[in-house]
């Protein structure tokens, strides 16, 4: 039995794809990341999750943007700075103009219905790091059996995780907001179409 979604994504959600983002290896990447995060959290008056695939990048950006959030009277919450996940979520829900920076555990199983969350920013497509021993073993097994590790494992896993991250935004029939993807591979690489096809149908704007 396949049941359709109870949500009207055409009306409730808008997707922004930032083609202008440079490659993470480029010198201007950190500056561009800070620029676009600032741009989009301003659009929604805070009320944003910013999801990362790298704890190091998250901490660096939090440090760089601390003064921006303070100057704009926004409340920055960062995973891993002492408070447990439940406490961070409670602070996010109850404090106006909040932005929460999170990594792995915030991509799924987190529920913030209502106006408190109106913006989910995905900093990178969530491909698993291939040098993790378990993932490395899975990839090696697929290759040993004559398969393609990227299309059979890495891509489907990343698509599933992106769907979970995007799914944080619309939790009830009255929720509205935007999803921002700050990884230009979703529009520049052939596999980007597979990511987009897996997301709810909604208005899309490429910047």
C-alpha positions in Angstrom: 0.0 0.0 0.0 1.4 3.4 -1.0 -0.1 6.5 0.6 0.5 10.0 -0.7 1.8 12.7 1.6 -0.8 14.7 3.6 1.2 17.9 2.9 0.8 20.4 0.1 4.4 21.0 -0.7 3.6 23.2 -3.7 2.1 25.7 -1.2 4.0 25.0 2.0 7.7 24.7 0.8 10.1 26.5 -1.6 13.5 25.1 -2.5 16.5 27.2 -3.2 19.6 25.7 -5.0 22.7 27.9 -4.9 24.7 27.2 -8.0 27.0 30.1 -7.1 28.6 28.2 -4.2 32.3 27.4 -4.8 33.9 24.0 -4.3 34.8 23.4 -0.6 38.5 23.1 -1.7 38.4 26.7 -3.1 39.9 29.5 -1.0 36.6 31.4 -1.0 34.4 28.6 0.2 34.2 29.5 3.9 33.4 33.2 3.0 30.7 32.1 0.5 29.2 29.7 3.1 28.9 32.4 5.7 27.5 34.8 3.1 24.7 32.5 2.0 23.8 31.3 5.5 23.6 34.9 6.6 21.4 35.8 3.5 18.9 33.0 4.1 18.6 33.2 7.9 17.9 36.9 7.5 15.1 36.0 5.0 13.3 34.0 7.6 14.2 36.1 10.7 16.3 33.2 12.1 14.0 30.2 12.8 16.5 28.0 10.9 18.3 24.7 11.1 21.7 24.7 9.4 22.8 21.1 8.8 26.4 20.0 8.3 28.2 16.9 7.2 31.4 18.0 8.9 31.7 18.8 12.6 34.9 20.8 11.9 33.3 23.0 9.3 30.3 23.5 11.6 32.5 24.7 14.4 34.6 27.0 12.1 31.5 28.6 10.7 29.9 29.1 14.1 33.0 30.9 15.2 33.1 33.1 12.1 29.4 34.0 12.3 29.1 34.5 16.0 29.4 38.3 15.7 26.9 38.5 12.8 24.2 36.7 14.8 24.9 38.8 17.9 24.7 42.1 15.8 21.4 40.9 14.3 19.9 39.9 17.6 19.7 36.2 16.6 20.2 33.3 19.0 22.9 30.8 17.8 22.8 27.3 19.2 25.6 24.9 18.2 25.6 21.1 18.7 28.5 19.9 20.8 29.0 23.0 22.9 27.8 21.4 26.1 24.0 21.1 25.9 22.4 17.8 25.0 20.2 17.5 21.9 16.9 17.7 23.7 18.0 20.8 25.6 19.1 22.5 22.3 15.8 21.7 20.7 13.9 23.1 23.6 15.9 26.3 23.5 15.4 26.5 19.7 11.6 26.1 20.1 11.2 28.6 22.9 13.7 31.3 21.9 12.6 33.7 19.1 15.0 34.3 16.1 17.0 31.1 16.8 19.4 29.3 14.5 20.6 25.8 15.3 23.8 24.4 13.8 23.8 20.6 13.8 25.5 17.6 12.3 24.5 14.0 12.0 21.8 13.5 14.7 19.9 16.5 13.6 19.3 15.3 10.1 16.6 12.8 11.3 14.3 12.1 14.2 14.0 15.8 15.2 10.5 17.3 15.2 9.9 21.1 15.5 6.4 21.8 14.1 5.0 25.3 13.8 6.6 28.7 13.2 9.7 28.1 15.3 11.3 26.3 12.3 10.8 27.9 8.9 14.1 27.3 7.2 16.4 24.3 6.7 19.8 25.0 5.2 21.8 22.0 3.9 25.4 22.9 3.6 26.6 19.8 1.7 25.0 16.8 0.1 25.3 14.1 2.8 27.6 11.6 1.2 29.1 9.3 3.8 32.9 9.6 4.4 34.4 6.6 2.5 37.3 6.1 5.0 35.0 5.0 7.8 35.9 1.3 8.4 32.4 0.0 8.1 31.5 2.0 5.0 34.9 1.2 3.4 34.2 -2.5 3.9 30.7 -2.2 2.3 32.1 -0.3 -0.7 34.9 -2.9 -1.1 32.4 -5.8 -1.0 30.3 -4.2 -3.7 33.4 -3.6 -5.9 34.6 -7.1 -5.3 31.3 -8.5 -6.5 31.6 -6.5 -9.7 29.2 -3.7 -8.7 29.5 0.1 -8.7 29.9 1.3 -5.1 28.9 4.8 -5.9 25.5 4.1 -7.6 24.7 1.1 -5.4 25.6 2.4 -2.0 27.0 6.0 -1.7 24.3 7.7 -3.8 21.2 5.9 -2.4 22.4 6.5 1.2 23.1 10.2 0.5 19.6 10.6 -1.1 17.9 9.0 1.8 19.7 11.2 4.3 19.0 14.4 2.2 15.3 13.4 2.2 15.4 13.1 6.0 17.1 16.4 6.4 14.6 18.2 4.2 11.9 16.4 6.0 12.6 18.4 9.2 10.8 21.5 7.7 7.2 20.5 7.0 5.8 18.6 10.0 2.1 19.6 10.0 -0.4 20.8 7.4 0.0 24.4 8.6 3.9 24.6 8.4 5.5 26.8 5.8 9.1 27.5 4.9 12.1 27.2 2.7 14.8 24.6 2.1 18.2 25.8 0.9 20.9 23.5 -0.6 24.4 25.2 -0.6 26.0 22.5 -2.7 26.2 23.2 -6.4 26.7 19.6 -7.3 22.9 19.2 -7.1 22.7 21.3 -10.3 26.1 20.7 -11.9 26.5 16.9 -11.7 24.4 14.3 -13.5 23.6 12.6 -10.2 22.1 15.8 -8.9 18.9 14.9 -10.8 18.5 11.8 -8.6 18.6 14.0 -5.5 16.0 16.4 -6.8 13.7 13.6 -8.0 13.7 12.2 -4.5 12.5 15.5 -2.9 8.9 16.6 -2.7 7.6 18.5 -5.7 7.6 22.2 -4.8 8.7 25.5 -6.4 12.4 25.6 -7.1 14.7 28.6 -7.6 18.3 28.3 -8.8 20.6 31.2 -7.7 
